[in-house]
Amino acid sequence: MMQNNGLLARIRRSEGASGLAIISPTAFYAILLLAAPLVTVMLFSVLTSENGHIVWDFSLSNYETVFTHPVYRAIMLRSLMVSMLVTLATVLLAYPLAYYISFNVPAHRKSMWLFLVTLPFWTSYIIRVSLWRVILGYNGVIDSALMDLGLVGEPLNILSNGVMSIVITLAHAYAPFAILPIFVSLEKVDRALLEAGQDLGETRLRTFWRVTLPLSMPGVIAAVLIVFIPTVGDYVTPELIGGGKVPMIANMIESQLLKQRDQALGSALSVTVMAIVAVVSIIFLTLNRRFLGGQK
């Protein structure tokens, strides 16, 4: 008995026990608010739903419906396509700006430029999305400007092209999330390597392609993940910009859970999206690890 008391006393005095005591409230909070809902959704996805109530009848029929029903499959593919287009457009537009700030802006002015990049966050996301309705809508800012210049004879109404308008809006909304990690990665590039490349007769373009771009790839991959993951499940933009006519997977999940009251199928859709995002994230994290390993 005394040996057990001595063992307990040593455990209590150990650094591991002290650290566990410190993080236990946070760990409990994370388990309660993150793990519990996730486990609930995963459990509901293998059950059935009847008349808005969960029936404890285990089945994989929900996943079969998700992968075989043409409507769900089409919406899933559309969500992935839109997210990939948004990610591609955002990163391609963010890289030149991040490169300019890192290599061309004087050091004492970089903070001001980064401050300007974060200015859109000063307004609500819903307000920014709503403003794009005014810009892209029928007789909106773009239509009025083009007609005043005589470039078009009638309004283009870009908003009627649901996918294009959603991609434009999301690319603008998530641009700062792509600019900042790419800028941080470019700031870590050793300028001496660039000077050495040019001293050896390389052009600036070849130096960028062979030195700057590979060294900045961790930031690019981080930007891809930061943009791709939330845009797959974006709900507000398709609802406001697309007017509900171009639903994405988040809109379908909301419809199943709240309108159709089919919690089982809605949970299966949610788990499927999470699995796809997890696979894509693992792929890019593996690429990021290879780039980081190649720089050592």
For each residue, the residues with C-beta under 8 A, 3 or more apart:
1: 4 5
2: 5 6
3: 6 7
4: 1 7 8
5: 1 2 8 9
6: 2 3 9 10
7: 3 4 10 11
8: 4 5 11 12
9: 5 6 12 13
10: 6 7 13 14
11: 7 8 14 17
12: 8 9 17
13: 9 10 17
14: 10 11 17 18
15: 18 19
16: 19 20
17: 11 12 13 14 20 21
18: 14 15 21 22
19: 15 16 22 23
20: 16 17 23 24
21: 17 18 24
22: 18 19
23: 19 20 26 27
24: 20 21 27 28
25: 28 29
26: 23 29 30
27: 23 24 30 31
28: 24 25 31 32
29: 25 26 32 33
30: 26 27 33 34 35
31: 27 28 34 35 36
32: 28 29 35 36
33: 29 30 36 37
34: 30 31 37 38
35: 30 31 32 38 39
36: 31 32 33 39 40
37: 33 34 40 41
38: 34 35 41 42
39: 35 36 42 43
40: 36 37 43 44
41: 37 38 44 45 267 270 271
42: 38 39 45 46 267 271
43: 39 40 46 47 267
44: 40 41 47 49 54 263 264 267
45: 41 42 62 63 264 267 268 270 271
46: 42 43 58 59 60 62 268
47: 43 44 54 55 56 57 58 59 264
48: 54 55 57 59 61 62 264
49: 44 52 53 54 55 261 262 263 264 265
50: 53 55
51: 261
52: 49 261 262 263
53: 49 50
54: 44 47 48 49 263 264
55: 47 48 49 50
56: 47
57: 47 48
58: 46 47
59: 46 47 48 62
60: 46 63 64
61: 48 64 65
62: 45 46 48 59 65 66 264 265 267 268
63: 45 60 66 67 268 272
64: 60 61 67 68
65: 61 62 68 69 72 265 268
66: 62 63 69 72 73 76 265 268 269 272
67: 63 64 72 73 272
68: 64 65 73
69: 65 66 72 73
70: 73 74
71: 74 75
72: 65 66 67 69 75 76 252 269
73: 66 67 68 69 70 76 77
74: 70 71 77 78
75: 71 72 78 79 247 248 249 252
76: 66 72 73 79 80 249 272 273 276
77: 73 74 80 81
78: 74 75 81 82 163 246 248
79: 75 76 82 83 232 233 248 249 250 273
80: 76 77 83 84 232 276
81: 77 78 84 85 163
82: 78 79 85 86 163 166 167 170 231 248
83: 79 80 86 87 228 231 232
84: 80 81 87 88 228
85: 81 82 88 89 163 167
86: 82 83 89 90 166 167 170 171 174 227 228 231
87: 83 84 90 91 224 227 228 231
88: 84 85 91 92
89: 85 86 92 93 167 171
90: 86 87 93 94 170 171 174 175 177 178 223 227
91: 87 88 94 95 178 182 220 223 224 227
92: 88 89 95
93: 89 90 96 97 171 175 178
94: 90 91 97 98 175 178 179 182 223
95: 91 92 98 99 182 220
96: 93 99 100
97: 93 94 100 101 117 179
98: 94 95 101 102 178 179 180 182 183 186 219
99: 95 96 102 103 104 182 186 212
100: 96 97 103 104 105
101: 97 98 104 105 110 113 114 117 179 183
102: 98 99 105 110 183 186 187 189
103: 99 100 186
104: 99 100 101
105: 100 101 102 109 110 113
106: 109 110
107: 110
108: 111
109: 105 106 112 113
110: 101 102 105 106 107 113 114
111: 108 114 115
112: 109 115 116
113: 101 105 109 110 116 117
114: 101 110 111 117 118 180 183
115: 111 112 118 119
116: 112 113 119
117: 97 101 113 114 176 179 180
118: 114 115 121 122 176
119: 115 116 122
120: 123 128 172 173 175 176
121: 118 176
122: 118 119
123: 120 127 128
124: 127 128
125: 128 129 173 236
126: 129 130 236 240
127: 123 124 130 131
128: 120 123 124 125 131 132 172 173
129: 125 126 132 133 169 173 236 237 240 241
130: 126 127 133 134 240
131: 127 128 134 135
132: 128 129 135 136 165 168 169 172 241
133: 129 130 136 137 140 159 240 241
134: 130 131 137 140 141
135: 131 132 140 141 142
136: 132 133 140 142 158 159 165 168 169 241
137: 133 134 140 143 157 159
138: 143 155 157 159 160
139: 143 144 155
140: 133 134 135 136 137 143 144 155 159
141: 134 135 144 145
142: 135 136 145 146 156 158
143: 137 138 139 140 146 147 152 155 156 157 158
144: 139 140 141 147 148
145: 141 142 148 149
146: 142 143 149 151 152 156
147: 143 144 150 151 152 153 154 155
148: 144 145
149: 145 146
150: 147
151: 146 147
152: 143 146 147 155 156
153: 147
154: 147
155: 138 139 140 143 147 152
156: 142 143 146 152
157: 137 138 143 160
158: 136 142 143 161 164 165 168
159: 133 136 137 138 140 162 165 241 243
160: 138 157
161: 158 164 165
162: 159 165 166 238 241 242 243 245 246
163: 78 81 82 85 166 167 246
164: 158 161 167 168
165: 132 136 158 159 161 162 168 169 241 242
166: 82 86 162 163 169 170 237 238 241 242 246 248
167: 82 85 86 89 163 164 170 171
168: 132 136 158 164 165 171 172
169: 129 132 136 165 166 172 173 237 241
170: 82 86 90 166 167 173 174 231 234 237
171: 86 89 90 93 167 168 174 175
172: 120 128 132 168 169 175
173: 120 125 128 129 169 170 237
174: 86 90 170 171 177 178 226 227 230 231
175: 90 93 94 120 171 172 178 179
176: 117 118 120 121 179 180
177: 90 174 180 181 223 226 227
178: 90 91 93 94 98 174 175 181 182 223 226 227
179: 94 97 98 101 117 175 176 182 183 223
180: 98 114 117 176 177 183 184
181: 177 178 184 185 219 222 223 226
182: 91 94 95 98 99 178 179 185 186 216 219 220 222 223
183: 98 101 102 114 179 180 186 187 219
184: 180 181 187 188 219
185: 181 182 188 189 215 216 217 218 219 220 222
186: 98 99 102 103 182 183 189 212 216 219
187: 102 183 184
188: 184 185 215
189: 102 185 186 193 194 211 212 215 216
190: 193 194 215
191: 194 195
192: 195 196
193: 189 190 196 197 211 215
194: 189 190 191 197 198 207 211 212
195: 191 192 198 199
196: 192 193 199 200
197: 193 194 200 202 206 207 210 211
198: 194 195 201 202 203 204 207
199: 195 196
200: 196 197
201: 198
202: 197 198 206 207 210
203: 198 206 207
204: 198 207 208
205: 208 209
206: 197 202 203 209 210
207: 194 197 198 202 203 204 210 211 212
208: 204 205 211 212 213
209: 205 206 212 213
210: 197 202 206 207 213 214
211: 189 193 194 197 207 208 214 215
212: 99 186 189 194 207 208 209 215 216
213: 208 209 210 216 217
214: 210 211 217 291 294
215: 185 188 189 190 193 211 212 295
216: 182 185 186 189 212 213 219 220
217: 185 213 214 220 221 287 288 291
218: 185 221 222 288 291 292
219: 98 181 182 183 184 185 186 216 222 223
220: 91 95 182 185 216 217 223 224
221: 217 218 224 225 284 285 287 288 291
222: 181 182 185 218 219 225 226 288
223: 90 91 94 177 178 179 181 182 219 220 226 227
224: 87 91 220 221 227 228 284
225: 221 222 228 229 281 284 285
226: 174 177 178 181 222 223 229 230
227: 86 87 90 91 174 177 178 223 224 230 231
228: 83 84 86 87 224 225 231 232 277 280
229: 225 226 232 233 277 281
230: 174 226 227 233 234
231: 82 83 86 87 170 174 227 228 234
232: 79 80 83 228 229 249 273 276 277
233: 79 229 230 249 250 273 277
234: 170 230 231 237 238 248 250
235: 238 239 248 250 251 254
236: 125 126 129 239 240
237: 129 166 169 170 173 234 240 241 242
238: 162 166 234 235 241 242 244 246 247 248 250 251
239: 235 236 242 243 244 251
240: 126 129 130 133 236 237 243
241: 129 132 133 136 159 162 165 166 169 237 238
242: 162 165 166 237 238 239 245 246 247
243: 159 162 239 240 246
244: 238 239 247 251
245: 162 242
246: 78 162 163 166 238 242 243
247: 75 238 242 244 251 252 255
248: 75 78 79 82 166 234 235 238 251 252
249: 75 76 79 232 233 252 253 269 273
250: 79 233 234 235 238 253 254
251: 235 238 239 244 247 248 254 255
252: 72 75 247 248 249 255 256 269
253: 249 250 256 257 266 269 270 273
254: 235 250 251 257 258 259
255: 247 251 252 258 259 260
256: 252 253 259 260 262 263 265 266 269
257: 253 254 260 261 262 263 266 267
258: 254 255 261
259: 254 255 256
260: 255 256 257 265 266
261: 49 51 52 257 258
262: 49 52 256 257 265 266
263: 44 49 52 54 256 257 266 267
264: 44 45 47 48 49 54 62 267 268
265: 49 62 65 66 256 260 262 268 269
266: 253 256 257 260 262 263 269 270
267: 41 42 43 44 45 62 257 263 264 270 271
268: 45 46 62 63 65 66 264 265 271 272
269: 66 72 249 252 253 256 265 266 272 273
270: 41 45 253 266 267 273 274
271: 41 42 45 267 268 274 275
272: 63 66 67 76 268 269 275 276
273: 76 79 232 233 249 253 269 270 276 277
274: 270 271 277 278
275: 271 272 278 279
276: 76 80 232 272 273 279 280
277: 228 229 232 233 273 274 280 281
278: 274 275 281 282
279: 275 276 282 283
280: 228 276 277 283 284
281: 225 229 277 278 284 285
282: 278 279 285 286
283: 279 280 286 287
284: 221 224 225 280 281 287 288
285: 221 225 281 282 288 289
286: 282 283 289 290
287: 217 221 283 284 290 291
288: 217 218 221 222 284 285 291 292
289: 285 286 292 293
290: 286 287 293 294
291: 214 217 218 221 287 288 294 295
292: 218 288 289 295 296
293: 289 290 296
294: 214 290 291
295: 215 291 292
296: 292 293
